[in-house]
Amino acid sequence: MTSEPLIRLCDVRKDFGPQIVLAGVSLEVRSGEAVALLGGNGAGKTTLLKIVATVMRPTAGQVRVAGRDAVRDAEAVRGQLGFVGHGAWVYDDLTAAENLRFWTALAGRPASEAEVGVALAAVELDRVSRARVRTFSAGMKRRLSLARLTLFSPAVLLLDEPFAGLDQRAKKWFEGHLEAFKDRGGALLMVTHSFDRELGVADRITILAGGRIALDTPRAGLDPDDLQRLYAAHAEDGA
């Protein structure tokens, strides 16, 4: 692991008018590490993820990603980030291959036909590469969104309920991809509500409650029942 964490949050605060969503969060994610972020509704999980993603600015505190300030050097930080949300975010009127070429063009790193083919084959969509995405099932659309990950090499992956909508085969592939990403030195920060197989890739469990970190503990040795008990003891639903 590197000396400096790939994600570092120091006393991060986020206010929306009189509402305090994050009340001083400090968190580190190092190279080769995955942290699962849990918490009730309104705990601040999505807000924290958006701040790391440079989509939202903190009210106070410092956020560093891959050694750069996420506020002052937001553009450079975005080049180090990959994001997987719980939605597919695909274009129904484009083919599978056209979707990938469009995404890579937007990112300023156009992919070759061969690269697109390899990416689609990785998620078992190569046989329908020329089909319009509107003909795909919800699961196929989710797999297409994951194919983007094989075309980029970010230092950090931010995941928001990334396993939602995936069948068991796609989940297994995605787990393997995330483990390989960690092995290459990447850092993962994942928001999830699951206590089962989706947390298998996590090295640490962090629970947010009331805008603060209520628990930060290693994942090793914890079974789903243990996680449920920890969640019940430390999490809370917020408005």
PENOR-V77884 format. One record per run of one state. SS is the DSSP state (hx for helix, st for strand, lp for the rest). FROM is the first residue (numbers start at 1). TO is the last residue. If there is no record, write none. Layout:
ss->SS from->FROM to->TO
ss->SS from->FROM to->TO
This chain:
ss->lp from->1 to->6
ss->st from->7 to->16
ss->lp from->17 to->18
ss->st from->19 to->29
ss->lp from->30 to->33
ss->st from->34 to->39
ss->lp from->40 to->44
ss->hx from->45 to->52
ss->lp from->53 to->59
ss->st from->60 to->65
ss->lp from->66 to->67
ss->st from->68 to->69
ss->lp from->70 to->73
ss->hx from->74 to->78
ss->lp from->79 to->80
ss->st from->81 to->84
ss->lp from->85 to->94
ss->st from->95 to->95
ss->hx from->96 to->106
ss->lp from->107 to->112
ss->hx from->113 to->122
ss->lp from->123 to->125
ss->hx from->126 to->128
ss->lp from->129 to->131
ss->st from->132 to->132
ss->hx from->133 to->135
ss->lp from->136 to->137
ss->hx from->138 to->151
ss->lp from->152 to->155
ss->st from->156 to->160
ss->lp from->161 to->167
ss->hx from->168 to->183
ss->lp from->184 to->186
ss->st from->187 to->191
ss->lp from->192 to->196
ss->hx from->197 to->201
ss->lp from->202 to->203
ss->st from->204 to->209
ss->lp from->210 to->211
ss->st from->212 to->218
ss->lp from->219 to->223
ss->hx from->224 to->234
ss->lp from->235 to->239
